[in-house]
């Protein structure tokens, strides 16, 4: 092509050439033939010339993965690109930047706008020359020219040697002279001439089949020979690798558009990766307002809402190509009196139908006085669907050869503009003729359509077809098959599909869907559940969905935490088809945004129980949850370990007074005393029955506020957990007053892990002794108690109140205090049923006193005495009690009290004599293999003994099989 020319003889010559280049960049070419405006493939230069460009957002990788659609820290794409390409000083510095985004994200538009803005001297003024190179178009032009002008031998030679950098630049910018190219390449006639600072914009790599992926271009294998001569023809892949590695144009900066994210290790030092995030919600709204011929803006507003409430494939709704397609289809439907499509299947069915059935005018119908003959569109659709299936099932490629095109019956349509609305003709990196699908999503849709057309290669049934698609990772096509199984979704293609055959295939797909859903939902795999929900949602058949999820074995309560936005929409839709939802489990949802929770709002309203424990929830997310509580039927909400902070709970509190909530769990949520004021107001007016505040630093100040609420006659709270809330004796008087006020509804109180000490329990006991107290469960584990408080506790136990369960574990009660408590258990007025004194420093005398209590007709049914080192002698008192006819104990916990094999005979005799023992815990003792035969025989002879726990004793594997013969033994 180009030959070496004399260099510039002056700076003026270079400036003139540069100015002409700028002007050429500002002159938009005509829309290339075959570009499909309906599918979002309008020429970028044409869009810019009509001032219809809408800015996009972007972020540097990996920060992009952390941003949401609503995130205010998103930056404008143009600003991000210019910032990473701008030089901070005058030193010559090479920059390599990869612009990443899926098909239709706006990468080409970004490069075109960048080139035009540079030409207007608005951005990147530090670069002397900016050259945009669309590789796919250059390769097509190069091979086409060779085919037209050279012999086959010359063509093969060119295909082997490929292109030089000089020829590549001339193909991309034919207006540049050879002298200008030589100057750019550093071949200057004057040694004093400055090296021009160059920026190359590389596009079209993904549209050129058989090029290496972006990571291999940036970091090629060591055996690949790089090129340093800009005039040496080399394979196109070698040429691009050489540019990236700097052996060609070592000082030039590169901006490379790619659908693939490069490996971090592949980027050169200082290299950047910019991710195109697409439209923000406000930008998407402006786009619809700009492109829609809608005077009052109603259609633009409606399409914005369609995108916000979900289309099933959420990343698409931020892409310009998708929004353009949606707008185009919606306009056509509006003219026909229809509403916008509700699913992606429906949208693409309309898009395909509009392309295959173009509206003709009177001018287009007449050529030389004769009417045009409409192309056989049904044959075209069949060929496209069959071709899409072939490519999709072969490593998900988006291109085909001329032979494959012909084998699908499409060669007759090569001259038809209808074919070019779906396929772009070009050449691959080897110079072979290829056809590339313009829109990957449409390719997946056509793959699904192929199942509904007879003779398109699907010999098996629906199950085999869906399995094949899943194994080939063609997931969008699976959803489209499900959508097309519904008559309303495939209605736009009516007349193009054989009605009888398509209907039969659709019925088979729906039978498979129902069976598949029942089988899948009986499992525990979240990802399989979500895939099933996506398929069901795409049908928009509520009756089918309800049947599919109504199996008694469906496990809809498994955790669905960590969902993407599309998953949230699918889950909400599926659950909305059910009559009721028992449990919505979103455990460990750490990536929730307002986008997610707004989509989950219908599910929030339907669920009787919501689990959001160990999740990250912003106040805005909690506002959606609060709305769900106000308008829904939720009775239980678990937000454990979710770091809500006071602000989070304050968002929820107003909703509590207008909700059906009965149980609220907010342990370890970083709450302080400040939130107790809001909780107190809510408790005095809501239906809450149980409140778990464990592990929050509420302090005495917070409990005082809550105690005031407990005095309210409107308060209905029955269970309150204040485990480890930094409480002391200072708040016990106020709490005691609340318990004894006569109308405090509290029946269960957990004060475990607070430093109440004896004065605090003495104060609390006064309230417990009052006839107005309704407390039946009191937990005082690890509260720093000693025997000094036992007199007051004993008085409360003897008072004849409602106390039935008392846990004093992990307190140093000692012998004297424990004996006082034992005395209180003897009276008929004592109503205690469950007593725990694990690790309370009990002695043999205490166990002797307990024997007397149990034999005296005590009401105790559950007794926990573990971690008190009394050995076989202490246990003998309990075995004696079990033999007594008045002993009512059913559950006995003797973990780690130093039992040995010596006690086994008495133990077996006592358990058999008692006959009513249900649970016996003997963990962490010193029983050995020799005791196991007797113990196994004991358990087998006592069918009422439901659990016999021997874990962590001195047992060997020799007796495991024997113990396994009885399922009620745990070891």
PAROKE-50300 format. One record per residue (C-alpha): x, y negated, z. Coordinates in pm, whole numbers. Layout:
BEGIN
X/Y/Z
...
***
This chain:
BEGIN
0/0/0
215/-280/133
571/-346/30
831/-555/207
792/-923/124
1002/-1224/202
935/-1356/549
786/-1691/638
1005/-1984/548
861/-2207/822
651/-2217/1134
381/-2386/929
347/-2075/712
285/-1863/1019
32/-2110/1158
-155/-2118/827
-170/-1737/815
-281/-1725/1178
-555/-1981/1116
-681/-1784/814
-690/-1471/1030
-893/-1650/1297
-1139/-1766/1037
-1172/-1412/902
-1253/-1283/1249
-1529/-1542/1278
-1688/-1438/948
-1916/-1146/1031
-1943/-870/773
-2275/-750/651
-2434/-474/858
-2269/-156/730
-2492/70/532
-2629/348/746
-2618/166/1076
-2941/235/1263
-3074/-71/1441
-3356/127/1602
-3108/351/1781
-2908/57/1910
-2635/71/1645
-2659/-278/1506
-2336/-438/1386
-2178/-629/1679
-2071/-918/1457
-2431/-962/1337
-2561/-973/1695
-2303/-1237/1786
-2380/-1445/1478
-2748/-1458/1577
-2655/-1551/1935
-2837/-1244/2070
-2548/-1118/2280
-2627/-1049/2646
-2326/-1029/2879
-2241/-700/3048
-2083/-612/3383
-1769/-414/3454
-1525/-321/3727
-1177/-183/3757
-1150/191/3811
-1178/344/4071
-1372/59/4234
-1644/102/3970
-1762/429/4124
-1843/248/4448
-2065/-20/4293
-2440/3/4263
-2668/-151/4005
-2766/-421/4254
-2411/-482/4380
-2332/-853/4378
-1959/-778/4352
-2001/-663/3993
-1808/-888/3757
-1876/-995/3403
-1713/-764/3148
-1553/-1052/2958
-1407/-1195/3279
-1262/-859/3388
-1102/-797/3049
-949/-1143/3019
-817/-1129/3376
-626/-804/3322
-489/-919/2986
-389/-1270/3087
-19/-1334/3155
68/-1513/3477
399/-1638/3343
583/-1687/3016
778/-1360/3036
700/-1117/2760
500/-839/2923
328/-540/2767
-21/-460/2898
-211/-136/2837
-578/-149/2931
-836/124/2868
-1196/10/2832
-1410/303/2940
-1780/355/2883
-2019/610/2736
-2161/587/2387
-2375/277/2349
-2234/105/2658
-2122/-201/2463
-1748/-140/2418
-1742/-233/2049
-1948/-542/2119
-1701/-640/2388
-1405/-607/2151
-1581/-800/1877
-1674/-1083/2114
-1323/-1089/2256
-1182/-1124/1904
-1422/-1404/1817
-1366/-1589/2145
-990/-1568/2088
-1042/-1704/1739
-1226/-2000/1893
-934/-2053/2134
-1165/-1986/2430
-982/-1691/2587
-641/-1520/2589
-462/-1827/2459
-128/-1672/2552
-151/-1431/2258
-30/-1549/1919
-217/-1282/1727
-510/-1056/1809
-575/-761/1577
-883/-545/1607
-840/-197/1460
-1137/39/1426
-956/368/1372
-1257/558/1236
-1328/293/972
-962/269/874
-936/644/831
-1253/649/621
-1128/366/399
-784/526/366
-914/869/258
-1181/721/32
-921/510/-150
-693/810/-183
-973/1026/-322
-1063/763/-577
-716/675/-697
-487/973/-640
-455/1330/-757
-523/1622/-529
-148/1667/-483
-107/1306/-378
-403/1337/-143
-259/1644/28
77/1468/61
-94/1168/217
-293/1393/453
33/1549/570
219/1220/620
-86/1014/709
-47/646/782
221/400/872
147/124/1122
191/-131/844
-78/34/632
-310/78/931
-301/-295/1001
-360/-380/635
-660/-143/626
-806/-312/935
-733/-665/807
-703/-667/426
-697/-1049/429
-350/-1043/584
-58/-1067/346
237/-833/353
451/-1123/467
223/-1180/764
229/-811/854
607/-808/829
628/-1105/1061
394/-936/1310
605/-623/1296
915/-824/1384
1068/-834/1037
1145/-1209/1036
1354/-1390/780
1486/-1627/1045
1664/-1478/1345
1564/-1782/1547
1192/-1724/1493
1009/-1630/1810
853/-1287/1850
474/-1336/1827
285/-1218/2132
47/-955/2000
-272/-793/2133
-415/-486/1958
-781/-391/2014
-818/-20/1930
-1171/107/1873
-1337/403/1702
-1114/671/1850
-1411/872/1976
-1571/858/1631
-1262/1014/1470
-1281/1393/1519
-967/1588/1611
-787/1298/1774
-634/1384/2114
-824/1262/2418
-726/933/2578
-506/1092/2846
-296/1274/2586
-266/958/2378
-135/767/2678
86/1051/2799
164/1275/2500
336/1613/2539
715/1600/2535
739/1799/2213
547/1533/2016
783/1324/1802
719/954/1848
765/705/1570
964/380/1589
951/272/1223
634/73/1143
668/167/775
700/542/831
381/739/753
298/976/1039
-13/1162/1152
-264/920/1297
-242/1083/1643
138/1036/1643
91/676/1537
-148/600/1824
73/778/2079
371/576/1958
179/252/2004
75/353/2357
430/458/2447
579/138/2303
808/294/2043
603/96/1793
546/-273/1872
711/-236/2215
605/-585/2328
244/-564/2206
-40/-528/2455
-316/-275/2391
-685/-272/2476
-820/76/2393
-1192/160/2391
-1268/513/2506
-1564/721/2621
-1334/921/2848
-1176/806/3173
-800/863/3149
-619/1060/3415
-465/814/3662
-123/968/3601
-154/911/3227
-168/533/3255
170/363/3205
311/149/3489
86/-153/3530
-184/1/3312
-546/-69/3399
-874/110/3345
-1186/-106/3313
-1524/65/3336
-1818/-85/3150
-2112/-78/3392
-2360/-215/3139
-2646/-448/3216
-2720/-555/3569
-3096/-569/3641
-3109/-942/3573
-2907/-905/3251
-3136/-626/3135
-3437/-846/3199
-3280/-1132/3001
-3199/-891/2718
-3563/-784/2686
-3679/-1145/2695
-3430/-1235/2423
-3499/-955/2175
-3874/-903/2217
-4114/-1113/2010
-4342/-1147/2311
-4480/-1492/2372
-4591/-1450/2733
-4314/-1212/2840
-4549/-936/2951
-4383/-663/2746
-4036/-768/2864
-4156/-755/3223
-4319/-417/3168
-4003/-267/3015
-3796/-403/3303
-4026/-221/3545
-4005/96/3336
-3626/91/3371
-3638/11/3742
-3876/289/3833
-3677/536/3632
-3651/703/3298
-3501/1024/3425
-3152/947/3292
-3062/637/3491
-2723/555/3351
-2893/504/3014
-3109/217/3138
-2803/-6/3179
-2671/64/2829
-2745/-187/2552
-2818/84/2293
-3083/239/2516
-3246/-94/2596
-3250/-184/2227
-3411/147/2138
-3666/109/2416
-3750/-244/2304
-3783/-140/1939
-4010/153/2017
-4217/-50/2264
-4271/-321/2002
-4392/-65/1750
-4623/96/2006
-4757/-242/2115
-4847/-326/1756
-5036/2/1742
-5211/-69/2072
-5008/179/2275
-4819/158/2603
-4441/198/2648
-4316/555/2685
-4282/697/3036
-4008/954/2979
-3693/980/2774
-3845/1266/2575
-4142/1052/2479
-3917/759/2386
-3692/964/2157
-3990/1141/2000
-4124/799/1902
-3779/681/1786
-3733/987/1566
-4083/958/1425
-4037/590/1343
-3711/667/1160
-3859/958/967
-4180/773/883
-4062/421/798
-4330/162/739
-4320/73/373
-4421/-256/211
-4574/-312/-127
-4236/-433/-255
-4055/-122/-142
-4318/108/-288
-4261/-3/-645
-3939/45/-836
-3957/-28/-1211
-4334/-14/-1187
-4340/335/-1040
-4426/443/-687
-4147/590/-478
-4181/950/-374
-4156/995/2
-3874/1230/104
-3975/1564/251
-3929/1446/609
-4029/1779/765
-3740/1946/583
-3509/1665/691
-3615/1703/1056
-3562/2077/1041
-3214/2032/895
-3118/1768/1152
-3247/1979/1439
-3063/2286/1316
-2742/2088/1269
-2773/1933/1615
-2813/2280/1765
-2505/2411/1584
-2288/2120/1701
-2422/2109/2056
-2373/2479/2115
-2016/2461/1980
-1836/2284/2264
-2088/1997/2262
-1922/1834/1960
-2098/1546/1788
-1960/1599/1436
-1985/1855/1159
-1822/1942/830
-1969/1907/481
-2013/2286/471
-2211/2287/795
-2428/2004/668
-2502/2200/352
-2578/2520/545
-2857/2332/726
-3015/2219/397
-2916/1855/434
-2693/1809/129
-2991/1704/-80
-3040/1408/158
-2688/1267/129
-2810/968/-69
-3113/912/155
-3099/616/394
-3305/825/639
-3017/1066/689
-2781/779/755
-3000/660/1042
-2892/976/1227
-2548/1059/1083
-2243/853/989
-2027/986/710
-1655/956/755
-1329/1148/784
-1147/1310/1071
-785/1262/1180
-676/1517/917
-853/1340/633
-1133/1596/604
-1486/1478/539
-1708/1478/850
-2052/1365/960
-2092/1225/1311
-2418/1184/1500
-2467/813/1562
-2643/865/1892
-2537/1151/2125
-2866/1137/2315
-3062/1172/1992
-2843/1469/1902
-2940/1637/2230
-3304/1557/2163
-3287/1710/1816
-3122/2018/1969
-3432/2056/2184
-3662/1997/1886
-3496/2289/1708
-3662/2533/1951
-4003/2413/1833
-3919/2464/1465
-3928/2812/1321
-3606/2941/1171
-3364/2705/1346
-3149/2977/1497
-3320/3046/1830
-3388/3419/1802
-3454/3480/2172
-3724/3341/2396
-3737/3039/2624
-3540/3201/2904
-3251/3297/2676
-3253/2955/2512
-3245/2766/2844
-2968/2992/2970
-2766/2926/2654
-2810/2550/2693
-2705/2563/3058
-2397/2772/2985
-2301/2536/2703
-2341/2236/2939
-2607/2083/2716
-2812/1963/3013
-2999/1673/2846
-3134/1914/2585
-3278/2132/2864
-3482/1840/2993
-3597/1753/2641
-3715/2113/2586
-3918/2085/2906
-4060/1749/2795
-4150/1871/2445
-4340/2163/2597
-4609/1911/2690
-4837/1820/2399
-4855/1450/2493
-4476/1422/2492
-4430/1568/2143
-4738/1395/2000
-4531/1135/1805
-4386/1422/1600
-4730/1553/1510
-4731/1659/1147
-4356/1711/1144
-4378/2024/1360
-4577/2331/1267
-4863/2294/1516
-4924/2664/1574
-4561/2763/1613
-4473/2461/1828
-4775/2525/2051
-4673/2887/2105
-4317/2788/2189
-4445/2520/2426
-4664/2768/2613
-4367/3003/2651
-4148/2721/2786
-4408/2625/3045
-4448/2986/3159
-4071/3004/3196
-4064/2672/3382
-4319/2789/3636
-4144/3121/3694
-3802/2959/3703
-3917/2697/3953
-4064/2955/4190
-3745/3163/4183
-3513/2864/4214
-3698/2692/4497
-3685/3006/4709
-3307/2965/4718
-3086/2733/4920
-2884/2567/4641
-2944/2193/4623
-2807/2146/4272
-3033/2416/4132
-3332/2261/4305
-3253/1920/4157
-3205/2061/3807
-3544/2226/3840
-3701/1897/3956
-3560/1715/3651
-3709/1972/3417
-4048/1953/3586
-4049/1575/3592
-3985/1552/3220
-4308/1741/3146
-4524/1480/3324
-4769/1767/3382
-4878/1730/3744
-5082/2046/3746
-4785/2250/3619
-4557/2091/3878
-4798/2160/4161
-4830/2526/4063
-4452/2556/4030
-4370/2426/4377
-4660/2579/4569
-4502/2919/4626
-4514/3017/4997
-4143/3093/4974
-4043/2753/4832
-3774/2593/5048
-3842/2227/4984
-3700/2144/5327
-3335/2208/5242
-3101/1912/5250
-3105/1695/4938
-2848/1448/5071
-2602/1291/4829
-2841/1250/4536
-2791/1027/4235
-3064/780/4135
-3207/1013/3874
-3230/1288/4135
-3425/1056/4365
-3680/982/4094
-3718/1349/4005
-3758/1452/4369
-4014/1180/4437
-4217/1272/4130
-4221/1642/4212
-4316/1585/4576
-4591/1343/4471
-4753/1631/4284
-4786/1830/4607
-5082/1777/4839
-4849/1728/5134
-4479/1737/5217
-4381/1891/5548
-4017/1783/5547
-3797/1550/5343
-3439/1641/5430
-3181/1385/5318
-2910/1483/5564
-2573/1314/5508
-2689/1067/5242
-2382/847/5249
-2423/681/4910
-2778/553/4943
-2851/214/4790
-3169/15/4757
-3199/166/4408
-3218/511/4566
-3456/422/4849
-3695/230/4626
-3728/544/4414
-3768/760/4725
-4046/540/4862
-4329/768/4736
-4159/1064/4904
-4116/866/5227
-4490/802/5233
-4579/1169/5180
-4338/1339/5421
-4452/1438/5770
-4089/1469/5876
-3789/1273/5740
-3430/1369/5816
-3163/1107/5744
-2907/1210/6003
-2540/1131/5937
-2636/892/5658
-2524/542/5568
-2825/311/5560
-2816/-61/5492
-3087/-294/5625
-3231/-317/5272
-3253/63/5250
-3418/70/5592
-3672/-186/5471
-3793/70/5214
-3803/336/5483
-4003/102/5706
-4250/48/5423
-4285/423/5388
-4354/457/5761
-4619/184/5753
-4806/327/5458
-4733/696/5502
-4800/992/5727
-4455/1045/5880
-4466/1168/6239
-4097/1256/6287
-3791/1054/6184
-3435/1170/6249
-3162/908/6200
-2900/1072/6420
-2538/962/6382
-2625/711/6111
-2449/399/6246
-2758/186/6208
-2652/-78/6456
-2901/-306/6626
-2991/-474/6298
-3099/-144/6142
-3333/-47/6423
-3468/-401/6438
-3577/-359/6075
-3769/-44/6167
-3931/-163/6491
-4212/-374/6338
-4314/-75/6124
-4344/151/6430
-4653/-33/6551
-4831/38/6220
-4714/394/6162
-4808/747/6261
-4460/814/6398
-4451/1036/6708
-4079/1125/6729
-3784/894/6664
-3425/1017/6695
-3150/755/6683
-2863/907/6885
-2509/777/6829
-2626/494/6606
-2411/217/6757
-2701/55/6940
-2660/-187/7228
-2881/-344/7494
-2985/-611/7244
-3203/-370/7047
-3394/-261/7358
-3598/-580/7352
-3734/-490/7006
-3785/-129/7112
-3974/-241/7422
-4215/-448/7215
-4270/-155/6979
-4316/100/7262
-4594/-109/7410
-4795/-91/7088
-4702/223/6891
-4790/592/6890
-4436/710/6969
-4423/1011/7199
-4050/1102/7189
-3748/871/7168
-3389/997/7153
-3131/726/7227
-2836/949/7319
-2484/819/7281
-2568/450/7247
-2420/188/7480
-2749/56/7611
-2617/-13/7964
-2836/-102/8261
-2957/-413/8083
-3107/-209/7804
-3270/46/8034
-3425/-233/8239
-3596/-361/7923
-3716/-13/7832
-3843/46/8186
-4061/-261/8158
-4217/-115/7846
-4283/212/8029
-4499/21/8275
-4731/-92/7995
-5068/81/7988
-5042/91/7607
-4711/281/7610
-4753/646/7510
-4392/762/7530
-4360/1105/7692
-3999/1209/7619
-3696/983/7660
-3334/1090/7612
-3072/851/7753
-2781/1095/7745
-2446/908/7768
-2585/555/7744
-2343/388/7989
-2602/372/8266
-2527/331/8636
-2722/315/8960
-2797/-49/8882
-3095/35/8656
-3239/323/8858
-3460/112/9085
-3639/-41/8785
-3676/300/8624
-3804/447/8951
-4066/172/8973
-4181/252/8619
-4214/623/8697
-4423/558/9005
-4650/289/8858
-4931/538/8804
-4978/501/8428
-4625/567/8296
-4676/852/8046
-4315/978/8064
-4292/1354/8127
-3934/1433/8017
-3626/1230/8106
-3265/1310/8012
-3000/1107/8198
-2711/1343/8128
-2362/1198/8109
-2431/871/8289
-2238/762/8598
-2543/738/8822
-2373/883/9129
-2561/953/9451
-2710/604/9499
-2865/614/9155
-3028/954/9207
-3145/851/9554
-3327/556/9395
-3463/772/9115
-3587/1036/9362
-3814/781/9525
-4001/744/9200
-4011/1119/9146
-4161/1168/9492
-4443/925/9417
-4772/1095/9327
-4795/869/9023
-4488/1027/8860
-4563/1258/8569
-4204/1375/8513
-4184/1751/8471
-3836/1771/8306
-3534/1592/8450
-3177/1640/8327
-2898/1505/8546
-2606/1699/8403
-2264/1545/8467
-2384/1238/8651
-2113/1226/8920
-2339/1368/9192
-2238/1525/9522
-2422/1690/9806
-2512/1346/9943
-2799/1303/9698
-2945/1650/9752
-3160/1547/10048
-3346/1292/9834
-3373/1540/9545
-3500/1808/9780
-3767/1569/9904
-3876/1504/9546
-3891/1879/9478
-4098/1937/9794
-4331/1645/9722
-4569/1857/9524
-4522/1644/9216
-4511/1752/8856
-4139/1839/8835
-4100/2184/8679
-3752/2168/8520
-3438/2033/8685
-3085/2044/8541
-2807/1953/8785
-2522/2123/8598
-2164/1996/8611
-2206/1809/8940
-2005/1884/9256
-2304/1960/9476
-2111/2195/9702
-2251/2439/9955
-2426/2192/10184
-2613/2009/9911
-2711/2326/9727
-2847/2482/10047
-3070/2177/10097
-3211/2228/9750
-3264/2599/9816
-3472/2515/10121
-3695/2288/9910
-3761/2574/9671
-3922/2791/9939
-4233/2584/9999
-4556/2660/9811
-4579/2294/9708
-4262/2328/9496
-4357/2357/9130
-4006/2405/8990
-3991/2674/8720
-3654/2610/8558
-3339/2531/8758
-2987/2485/8616
-2689/2458/8851
-2410/2560/8615
-2064/2460/8743
-2187/2305/9064
-1924/2458/9299
-2175/2702/9449
-2062/2955/9709
-2163/3302/9823
-2382/3142/10087
-2577/2957/9819
-2629/3279/9622
-2749/3445/9940
-2996/3158/9992
-3113/3193/9633
-3182/3564/9695
-3406/3462/9980
-3581/3202/9762
-3646/3446/9478
-3773/3719/9709
-3999/3472/9884
-4233/3422/9593
-4066/3121/9431
-4215/3008/9099
-3871/3000/8935
-3868/3176/8597
-3539/3046/8454
-3217/3022/8652
-2875/2913/8518
-2584/2965/8760
-2285/3003/8527
-1929/2884/8594
-1962/2931/8971
-1684/3172/9072
-1873/3410/9302
-1787/3739/9130
-1964/4071/9180
-2040/3989/9547
-2238/3679/9455
-2418/3854/9171
-2524/4134/9404
-2760/3887/9573
-2932/3827/9242
-2952/4199/9159
-3121/4247/9498
-3368/3971/9418
-3453/4126/9080
-3547/4449/9255
-3793/4263/9475
-4152/4265/9361
-4205/3891/9423
-3920/3777/9197
-4055/3593/8890
-3726/3525/8706
-3741/3597/8332
-3428/3417/8207
-3097/3449/8392
-2768/3286/8288
-2455/3412/8464
-2185/3302/8225
-1828/3309/8359
-1892/3397/8722
-1613/3662/8727
-1824/3974/8681
-1645/4306/8638
-1742/4663/8556
-1808/4719/8927
-2143/4537/8904
-2284/4735/8612
-2456/5008/8812
-2637/4754/9035
-2713/4538/8732
-2877/4821/8537
-3076/4934/8835
-3201/4582/8905
-3300/4503/8546
-3491/4829/8513
-3666/4774/8844
-3759/4415/8759
-3900/4503/8416
-3982/4143/8318
-3641/4000/8230
-3638/3846/7881
-3288/3695/7864
-2966/3787/8042
-2653/3587/7962
-2325/3749/8073
-2082/3563/7844
-1719/3500/7936
-1693/3759/8211
-1454/4053/8252
-1667/4346/8140
-1482/4613/7943
-1556/4895/7698
-1634/5137/7980
-1951/4946/8068
-2093/4931/7717
-2263/5275/7697
-2461/5202/8015
-2550/4850/7904
-2660/4962/7556
-2878/5230/7711
-3022/4967/7946
-3121/4732/7666
-3275/5010/7461
-3484/5117/7759
-3611/4763/7821
-3805/4644/7515
-3898/4321/7689
-3532/4216/7710
-3508/4004/7394
-3149/3883/7433
-2856/4042/7615
-2545/3828/7559
-2202/3987/7607
-1994/3744/7401
-1633/3678/7501
-1593/3968/7742
-1292/4202/7736
-1435/4425/7464
-1253/4597/7182
-1368/4684/6830
-1414/5043/6944
-1753/4960/7095
-1878/4720/6824
-2061/4994/6635
-2232/5110/6952
-2350/4758/7033
-2469/4710/6675
-2709/4998/6730
-2920/4752/6931
-2998/4425/6751
-3085/4247/7076
-2726/4260/7199
-2502/3968/7106
-2129/4026/7132
***
